[in-house]
Amino acid sequence: MAKIVRALSEDGGAFAAAIDAADMVNELIRIHGLNVSAAAHLGKLALACSLMGSLMKNSGDKLTLSVNSGGTLGSLLAESDYMGNVRAKADNPHAFEEPLVTGSGTFHSIKDIGLKVPHSAQVPLQSPDIADNVMAYYILSEQIPTFCAFQLSFEGGKAVYAGGYIVQALPPVSKEVIKQIEVNAAVPVALGTNAEQLALAALAGMNANLLDSWDCFVHCSCSAEHTIDMLAALPKPDLEALFVDGENIEVCCDFCGKRYVFNSEQAKKLISLE
């Protein structure tokens, strides 16, 4: 479980969303067997995705973030709904890569808000730090002045702290607001700071008021129905190659590890091959 808190400056010139999410990171460690290096990178991406997802408006909205640095971790992928519930995975959860490799890497965002075509944007990796790449994405892709920071701490292979915030200047953008946000962003996230404290600290000096708060979770949207739809989308020759009488078909979700098992007769009937 994690907690998201949102706040607004008194004059409406700046907005902040913050998260306290050690349990969320530990659940990702449990699911994927992440080492500390992989957990630090994937954990920050999951926190960023959760907060960015919480900025969407509608229940069907979905955000996908991916990072590919070209390093030993391979690709990192996180998905969030509009409540900040998130799932995430790393290609190589046992790889050591610190910091992220920059150069030819990319930060990619896909925002599905119910339009005919989801909004997709990709920017080159600007920094080994996930927070810097989130800021670059907002500036280059959405032209929204954005500052963010994430802090994680581990002991014995587990997260003892995971928190961070995103703060944005709202139109009409004021130079004074930007200056104050920059001053606040220069202060590192202190270990142990909860989501409410993070949101207010991000808007320090602006007489901020808390707007709302809620719990969010690591949550996977996989299901037997989605698995059948995925199988049905395969070319018919590939499907027929899977259906050997007397043998089960097993599909494992990369995000949560859940296994879906169908015997060949069930699968043929479910996807109307016969």
N, C-alpha and C positions, 0 to 999 in steps of 0.2 A: 504494500500500500504506500502511496505517496500523498502529499497534500499540496494543492495549488492555491495560492492567494493572489488576488488582483487588487490593484490600488490606482488611484487617480489623483493628480495634483489638484490643488484647490482651484486654480484658474483653468483647469482642463487642458493644459498645454503639454502634459506628459502622462504616460500610462505605463504601469509596470505589472508584470506577472512573475511570480516566484514559485519555486518548488523545493520541497524537502523530501528526499526520495532514497534514503539508504536502503529501505526494504525493497524498493523497485530494482535497484542495482543488484542486490543480493539474490533476488528471484532470477534475474538474467544469469548470474553466476551459477545458480543451481541448475537451471535448464540446460545451459550450454557447456558447463564445466570450464568457464573462462578463467584464465590466469589473470593476475593483477594487471598486467600490461594491457591485455585485450579488454578487461573489464573497465579500465579507466577510459579508454577511447570509446567503446560501445556505450558505456554508461553515460558519458557526456552527450553522445549523439541521441540517446534515448531521452535524456532530460530536455535537450533542445527541441526534439520532436514533440514531446509531451506539451511543452509550453507553447510552441508554435501552433500545435493543433488546437490548444485551448483558446486561441485567438480567432478560430473559425466560428461560424454562427449557427449552422444547422446540423441536426442530428445525423444526417447522412453524409456529411462532409468527411473527407479523409485526406491526410497528409502523408506523403512518403518522402523520406530523406535518405540519400545514399552518399557515401564517401568512398572513393577509390583512390588511394594514394600511390598505388603501384608497389607498395611494400609487402612485407611478409603477412600482414593481416588480411590481405586481399580486400574485398569490398565489405563495408559496413552498411547495414540497412535497418531502418526503423520506420514504423508506421504508427500513426496516431489518429484517433477520432477527435471530435470536437470537445470532448470532455477530458482530453489528455491521457486516456487509456492507451497504452502503447505496447507494441511487441517489437523485438529487435533481434538481429543475428549478425554474426561475423563469419566470413568464409573460413577463417582459420582461427578458431577460438583459443588455441594453445600457443599461438605465435607471439613472440616478443617483438614489439615495435614501439620504440619510444625515443624521440617523438615520431608523429606521423611523417612520412616522407612527403615532401612537397616537390614541385617541379611540373611533372606531367599529370598530376592528380586532379580530380574534379570533385566538386560538391554539387549534388543534383537534387532538385526539389520537384515533386509532382503534387499539385494541389487539385483534388477532385471535389468540386463544390456543386456538382449536379449539372454542369454545362455539357454541351455536346462533346466537347474536347477538353480534357483536364489541362490546367495550366502547368506547363513544364518549363523549368529554367535550370541552366547549368552554368556554374562559374568555376574558373580555375582555383585550386586550393591556394589560398593566400598565406597560410600559416600552418604550422604543426598543431595549432590549438583549434578545437572545434568551435569555440566561441568566436574567434576571429573570422572564421569562415561563414558563420551565421550572419555576423554583421556585414560582411562583404556581400553576401547574397541579398540582404535587404536593401543595401545601398545601390548595388548594380542592377538588380532585377526589379525591385518594387519602388525604388527611390524613397525609402522611408528611413530617416535618421534613426539608427538603432544601436544600442549598446547592450552587451550581455556578458555574463561571466558564469563559470561553473567550477565548483570545487569538490573534489572527491578525496577521501582518505581511507586507507585500508589497514587492517591488522589481521594477521593470520589468514590471509586470502579472502577476507570478507570486508565489505564496505561498512565503516563505522560512521561515516558522514558522506552525504551526497546532496548538494544543494546548488542553487543558482537562480538567475533572474534574466529576464529580457525587459528592457525599458525603451520606449519609443517616444519621440517628439511628435505631437499631433498638430495637424494644420489648424490655422496658419502657423508655421514653424517660427518660433522666436529664438533669436540669437542668445538671449539671456537664459532661456530654458536649455538650449544645447550646452551652454557653458556650465550650467549647474549640473547637468547630467554627466558631463565629462569630469567634473570635480568628484562627483559621487563614484563614478566608475573607476577612478584611480585608486579607490580604497579596495583592497582585496577582500574576497568573501571570507569571513572568519569561520573557522571550524565550529560547528555547534549552533550556528545561526539558523533559526527556524524560518519557515516560509513567510510568516507575517513580518518578522524583523527584516528579512531580505527585501521584501517589497517596499517597506517604508524607508529602508536605507538607500535603495535605488532612487527614491524621490526625496531624499533629505533636503531640507531648505526650501521645500515647495508646499508645505502644509498639506501633505497628502492625506487622503481618506481611504480606508479600506472599502472595497466594493463588494467582494464576495469571496467565498472559499469553498473547496470541496475536496473529497478524496478521489484519487485515481489509482489505477492498478496496471500491472502487466496483464494484458488480456489478449488472447489470440482468437481471431475470428474464423479459424478453420472449423470445418464440420464435415460430416459424412456427405451431406448434400453438395457442398462445395467440391469435395473430392470427386464425386460422381460427375459433376459438371466439368471438372478438369479432365477426367478420363474421356468424357464424351467429346471433348474438343480435339483429341488426338486424331491423326489420320487413321482411317479404317485399317490399313495394313498393320499399323503399330498396335492398334487395339487387339486385332485378331492374334497377333504374336504373343500378347499377354495372356490370352485365355486358353490355358492348357487345362483340359478336364482333370479334375481331381486335385488341382493345385490352387492354393489361395493367392489372391493378389493383395499385396501389402503396400500401402502408401504411408510415408512418414512425413509429418509437417516439419519443415526446417526451422520454424519459429518456436514451436513449443515441444516438439518431440512426440506428439501424440501420434499413435499408429492406427490406421484404419485398415481393417482386413475384410476382404470380400472373397467368397469362393467364386469360381468362374461362372457358375450358373446365376448367382445373384447379380454379378456385374453385367452379364449379357442382358438380363431382364431389365435391370435398372436403367441402362443406357439404350435400351430398345434395339439391340443388335439382332434379336430374333423376333 
